[in-house]
Amino acid sequence: MKTVIQLSDICRQYQLGDSEVRALNKIDLEIDQGEFVALVGPSGSGKSTLLNLLGGLDRPSSGEVNVRGIALQEATEKELTAHRRHNVGFIFQTFNLIPTLTALENVALPLMLSGVSKSERETRASELLARVGLKHRLEHRPTEMSGGEQQRAAIARALVNNPNIILADEPTGNLDTSTGSEVMDLLRDLNRERGVTLIIVTHDPEVAAYADQIVHLRDGEIVQVEVTGAEGSNQRREDTSTTEMPRTRGISLKDLTQTAFDNLRRRPIRNILTAAGVLIGIVTLVAMVSFGVGVQNEVNRNFQALGLENVFVSPTFPEEEDAFDAFGITQPDIPLTPEMAAQFKEMSTVSSVTPILNLPSNIEISLSYNSVSTPIRLSGGFGNEQRGPGGPDFLTPPEMLAGAALGEGESEGLVLPDGLAEQLLEGSNLDYEDLINETATLTVRLPRGETKEFSTSIYGIREAQSRQRIDLGLAERTAIKAWWYGRPDTLSTDGYDMLIVRAVDENAVSTIVESANEMNLEAQSMGAILELANRVLTILQVLLGSVGTLALLVATLGVANTMMMAIYERTREIGILKAIGATNQEVRRMFTADAVLLGLIGGIVGVILGTLLGRLVDWGGHQYLASEGVTGIGQMSIVPPWLAIGALIFAGFIGIIGGIYPATRAARLDPVEALRHE
């Protein structure tokens, strides 16, 4: 008969305050394969301590514990865990079933930790539960079973990994006499049939009588070893295995995720509130950054519409200007005259030159056609709304309903909005086409009351929100400005406000800028403006994102607090997991997975709500702008894939940060102390 357990001069002391407690003192014992041994003695005699040493839950203070060729006193934590997972099955007095799991799940738990597939572990667990008489209780939780049924489930869990040694601590202590006898008969049968080495701790002499050998302990010492008349095992298992532990994959990612979901469902209200902290941070982050992205996209779109090959050439003005004069005009150092515009036109790198001439903002103009007269407003300085920086349809090409839009270069005539055209046609049988090339009169009024009429022609009709804002050509603007300031030679003396010089391609832009600088003019390319705008918008996105980041950092504390509370509530469960073979790393991974999942749930819902919030605000903003006559603005809240993915990664990272300390603390719990936790 092969000896599988050898204890030599084992001592175990505990420090209790200032005094030292000697739980075991110079224990020598040998147990053979397949033997049934009972450890008996009064409370405090060291029985449970000895059982913990054999199971690798504790280490001796001195001496040697050799179990199946493994020196447990020298074993690493990894080796002790493998010993508990493959060599030993534990049966506890208080059953130690995890209350949130069914009987089937409790029995299959050690197999899940070993990486066994779900179908295989459920098959094996079902067979064992049927063997111990619980075939009808597979889906019942511990609270739905009697004490005897819970102990039978615990026995099945101890056997599921086919261990060589079963360690039972008071297996009948919480059972009535009849049920206790049934459990002991079952253990004895398993000992005989499977040939496992069975070691039980008991106070009950009737229970001890089942054993082949009774070891009496008192004050941490063996006082007697009694060989009983009990019939020995009919079948002794041949121990042909080596000391090297089987290699297992460990708990799979799928099982880890499912376990995390199940754990979070234990305290739904608390976990929802914790996830809400992450959710609020993600909503803030996504909503704000999405507006930064949307604004940047809109700016880029507008610049692309204008053309990155455009160069804005402006005159230079004196550094010290005279006091503001609403009826005067500031004289530039070098005016942008028609001759200068002609010089740019002659360059081979220039495609077109469009002069810009602004009129005073307080100018009063009315439009007369036939017998209809109505006040009007002018679009921005580009001459038409699709190009005017002050126009409501900035950079959006108008939808022409008749005629044509005012083009690049010098222009003449006016373009009416459809609302104004309908007003001019009211009461007649004419349509839009009938207005094209018709003569209209512009009446301009000076602040002091003088008026002057200017004749023009209708060049086109476009769709627009505003009924009074017209596009006016350069020729009419020049005539009106000359009369307004009383300077017939205004283009020669004052010049244009700006020239839009379009290069043949983007590569020619730098040449045009250099030429303008040589002429002592200010020049700025669209590309340079766009680059500057993008820098500003990038800073804006960072500032907006930092608000959400701060909210997420606060949420980290909530995650950490929730996980610390979970550890306190699940301390005993951690002890059970370690007793059935969970490594410190697996315990840490389990708790970290709970925290990460908590963060990801908040992140996923936060991304969805943040996107919806951004769209809602965007819609409300567009409705307001439309009521003010501002159209052509694109979507201002955009959630690109990188933002959604980044937010989820950040939420998961928050879970890791919030859960790493609690998870590490859980992994470091002493299994013996954890099992004693109430």
DAWO-V883686 format. One record per residue. N is the residue number from 1. RES is the residue in one letter. SS is DSSP state (alpha for helix, beta for strand, coil for the rest). OMEGA is omega as a letter, one per 30 degrees, with the letter a starting at -180 (999 if undefined). Layout:
n->(N N)
res->(RES RES)
ss->(SS SS)
omega->(OMEGA OMEGA)
This chain:
n->(1 2 3 4 5 6 7 8 9 10 11 12 13 14 15 16 17 18 19 20 21 22 23 24 25 26 27 28 29 30 31 32 33 34 35 36 37 38 39 40 41 42 43 44 45 46 47 48 49 50 51 52 53 54 55 56 57 58 59 60 61 62 63 64 65 66 67 68 69 70 71 72 73 74 75 76 77 78 79 80 81 82 83 84 85 86 87 88 89 90 91 92 93 94 95 96 97 98 99 100 101 102 103 104 105 106 107 108 109 110 111 112 113 114 115 116 117 118 119 120 121 122 123 124 125 126 127 128 129 130 131 132 133 134 135 136 137 138 139 140 141 142 143 144 145 146 147 148 149 150 151 152 153 154 155 156 157 158 159 160 161 162 163 164 165 166 167 168 169 170 171 172 173 174 175 176 177 178 179 180 181 182 183 184 185 186 187 188 189 190 191 192 193 194 195 196 197 198 199 200 201 202 203 204 205 206 207 208 209 210 211 212 213 214 215 216 217 218 219 220 221 222 223 224 225 226 227 228 229 230 231 232 233 234 235 236 237 238 239 240 241 242 243 244 245 246 247 248 249 250 251 252 253 254 255 256 257 258 259 260 261 262 263 264 265 266 267 268 269 270 271 272 273 274 275 276 277 278 279 280 281 282 283 284 285 286 287 288 289 290 291 292 293 294 295 296 297 298 299 300 301 302 303 304 305 306 307 308 309 310 311 312 313 314 315 316 317 318 319 320 321 322 323 324 325 326 327 328 329 330 331 332 333 334 335 336 337 338 339 340 341 342 343 344 345 346 347 348 349 350 351 352 353 354 355 356 357 358 359 360 361 362 363 364 365 366 367 368 369 370 371 372 373 374 375 376 377 378 379 380 381 382 383 384 385 386 387 388 389 390 391 392 393 394 395 396 397 398 399 400 401 402 403 404 405 406 407 408 409 410 411 412 413 414 415 416 417 418 419 420 421 422 423 424 425 426 427 428 429 430 431 432 433 434 435 436 437 438 439 440 441 442 443 444 445 446 447 448 449 450 451 452 453 454 455 456 457 458 459 460 461 462 463 464 465 466 467 468 469 470 471 472 473 474 475 476 477 478 479 480 481 482 483 484 485 486 487 488 489 490 491 492 493 494 495 496 497 498 499 500 501 502 503 504 505 506 507 508 509 510 511 512 513 514 515 516 517 518 519 520 521 522 523 524 525 526 527 528 529 530 531 532 533 534 535 536 537 538 539 540 541 542 543 544 545 546 547 548 549 550 551 552 553 554 555 556 557 558 559 560 561 562 563 564 565 566 567 568 569 570 571 572 573 574 575 576 577 578 579 580 581 582 583 584 585 586 587 588 589 590 591 592 593 594 595 596 597 598 599 600 601 602 603 604 605 606 607 608 609 610 611 612 613 614 615 616 617 618 619 620 621 622 623 624 625 626 627 628 629 630 631 632 633 634 635 636 637 638 639 640 641 642 643 644 645 646 647 648 649 650 651 652 653 654 655 656 657 658 659 660 661 662 663 664 665 666 667 668 669 670 671 672 673 674 675 676 677 678)
res->(M K T V I Q L S D I C R Q Y Q L G D S E V R A L N K I D L E I D Q G E F V A L V G P S G S G K S T L L N L L G G L D R P S S G E V N V R G I A L Q E A T E K E L T A H R R H N V G F I F Q T F N L I P T L T A L E N V A L P L M L S G V S K S E R E T R A S E L L A R V G L K H R L E H R P T E M S G G E Q Q R A A I A R A L V N N P N I I L A D E P T G N L D T S T G S E V M D L L R D L N R E R G V T L I I V T H D P E V A A Y A D Q I V H L R D G E I V Q V E V T G A E G S N Q R R E D T S T T E M P R T R G I S L K D L T Q T A F D N L R R R P I R N I L T A A G V L I G I V T L V A M V S F G V G V Q N E V N R N F Q A L G L E N V F V S P T F P E E E D A F D A F G I T Q P D I P L T P E M A A Q F K E M S T V S S V T P I L N L P S N I E I S L S Y N S V S T P I R L S G G F G N E Q R G P G G P D F L T P P E M L A G A A L G E G E S E G L V L P D G L A E Q L L E G S N L D Y E D L I N E T A T L T V R L P R G E T K E F S T S I Y G I R E A Q S R Q R I D L G L A E R T A I K A W W Y G R P D T L S T D G Y D M L I V R A V D E N A V S T I V E S A N E M N L E A Q S M G A I L E L A N R V L T I L Q V L L G S V G T L A L L V A T L G V A N T M M M A I Y E R T R E I G I L K A I G A T N Q E V R R M F T A D A V L L G L I G G I V G V I L G T L L G R L V D W G G H Q Y L A S E G V T G I G Q M S I V P P W L A I G A L I F A G F I G I I G G I Y P A T R A A R L D P V E A L R H E)
ss->(coil coil beta beta beta beta beta beta beta beta beta beta beta beta beta beta coil coil beta beta beta beta beta beta beta beta beta beta beta beta beta beta coil coil coil beta beta beta beta beta coil coil coil coil coil coil alpha alpha alpha alpha alpha alpha alpha alpha coil coil coil coil coil coil coil beta beta beta beta beta beta coil coil beta beta coil coil coil coil coil alpha alpha alpha alpha alpha alpha alpha alpha alpha alpha coil beta beta beta beta coil coil coil coil coil coil coil coil coil coil beta alpha alpha alpha alpha alpha alpha alpha alpha alpha alpha alpha coil coil coil coil alpha alpha alpha alpha alpha alpha alpha alpha alpha alpha alpha alpha alpha alpha coil coil coil alpha alpha alpha coil coil coil beta alpha alpha alpha coil coil alpha alpha alpha alpha alpha alpha alpha alpha alpha alpha alpha alpha alpha coil coil coil coil coil beta beta beta beta beta coil coil coil coil coil coil coil alpha alpha alpha alpha alpha alpha alpha alpha alpha alpha alpha alpha alpha alpha alpha alpha alpha alpha coil coil beta beta beta beta beta beta coil coil alpha alpha alpha alpha coil coil coil coil beta beta beta beta beta beta coil coil beta beta beta beta beta beta beta coil coil coil coil coil coil coil coil coil coil coil coil coil coil coil coil coil coil coil coil coil coil coil coil coil alpha alpha alpha alpha alpha alpha alpha alpha alpha alpha alpha alpha coil coil coil alpha alpha alpha alpha alpha alpha alpha alpha alpha alpha alpha alpha alpha alpha alpha alpha alpha alpha alpha alpha alpha alpha alpha alpha alpha alpha alpha alpha alpha alpha alpha alpha alpha alpha alpha alpha alpha alpha alpha coil coil coil beta beta beta beta beta coil coil beta coil coil coil coil coil coil coil coil coil coil coil coil coil coil beta coil coil coil beta coil alpha alpha alpha alpha alpha alpha alpha alpha coil coil coil coil beta beta beta beta beta beta beta coil coil coil coil coil coil coil beta beta beta beta beta beta coil coil beta beta beta beta beta beta beta coil coil coil coil coil coil coil coil coil coil coil coil coil coil coil coil coil coil coil coil coil beta beta beta beta coil coil coil coil coil coil coil coil coil coil beta beta beta beta alpha alpha alpha alpha alpha alpha alpha alpha coil coil coil coil coil coil alpha alpha alpha alpha coil coil coil beta beta beta beta beta beta beta coil coil coil coil coil beta beta beta beta beta beta beta beta beta beta beta beta coil coil coil coil coil coil beta beta beta beta coil alpha alpha alpha alpha alpha alpha alpha alpha alpha alpha alpha alpha coil coil coil coil alpha alpha alpha alpha coil beta beta coil beta beta beta beta beta beta coil coil alpha alpha alpha alpha alpha alpha alpha alpha alpha alpha alpha alpha alpha coil coil coil beta beta beta beta alpha alpha alpha alpha alpha alpha alpha alpha alpha alpha alpha alpha alpha alpha alpha alpha alpha alpha alpha alpha alpha alpha alpha alpha alpha alpha alpha alpha alpha alpha alpha alpha alpha alpha alpha alpha alpha alpha alpha alpha alpha alpha alpha alpha coil alpha alpha alpha alpha alpha alpha alpha alpha alpha coil coil coil coil alpha alpha alpha alpha alpha alpha alpha alpha alpha alpha alpha alpha alpha alpha alpha alpha alpha alpha alpha alpha alpha alpha alpha alpha alpha alpha alpha alpha alpha alpha alpha alpha alpha alpha alpha alpha alpha alpha alpha alpha alpha alpha alpha alpha coil coil coil coil coil coil coil coil coil coil coil coil coil alpha alpha alpha alpha alpha alpha alpha alpha alpha alpha alpha alpha alpha alpha alpha alpha alpha alpha alpha alpha alpha alpha alpha alpha alpha alpha alpha coil coil coil alpha alpha alpha alpha alpha alpha coil coil)
omega->(a l a a l l a l a l l l l l l a l a l l l a l a l l l a l l a l l a l a l l a l a l a a l a a l l l l l l a l l a l l l l a a l a l a l a l a a a a l l l l l l l l l a a a a l a l a l a l l l l a a a l l l a l a a a l l l l l l l a a a a a l l a l l l a l l a a l a a a a a a l l a a l a l l l l l l l l l l l l a a a l l a l a l l a a a a l a a a l a a a l l l a a l l l a l l l a a a a l l a l a l a l a l l l a a l a l a l l a l l l l a l a a l a l a l a a a a l a l a l a a a l l a a l l l a a a a l l l l l l l l l a l a l a a a a a a l l l l l l l a a l a l l a a a a a l l l l a l l l a l l l a l l l l a l l l l l a a l l a l a l a l l a l a a l a l a l l l a l a l l l l l l l a a a a a a l l l l l l l a l a a a a l a l a l l a a a l a l a l a l a a l l l a a l a l l a a l a l l l a l a l l l a l l a l l l a a a a l a l a l l l l l l a a l l l a l a a a l a a l a l a l l a a l l a l a l l a l a l l a a a l a l a l a a a a a l a a a a l l a a a a l l a a a a a a a a a a a l l l a l l a a l l l a a a a a l a l l l l l l l a l l a l a l a l l a l l l a l l a l l l l l l l a a l l l l l l l l l l l l l a l l a l l l l l a a a l l l l l a l a a l l l l a l l l l a a l l l a l l l l a l l a a l l l l a l l a l l l a l l l l l l l l a l l l l a a l l a l a l a l l a a l l a l l l l l l l l l l l a a a a l l a l l l a a a l a a l a a l a l 999)
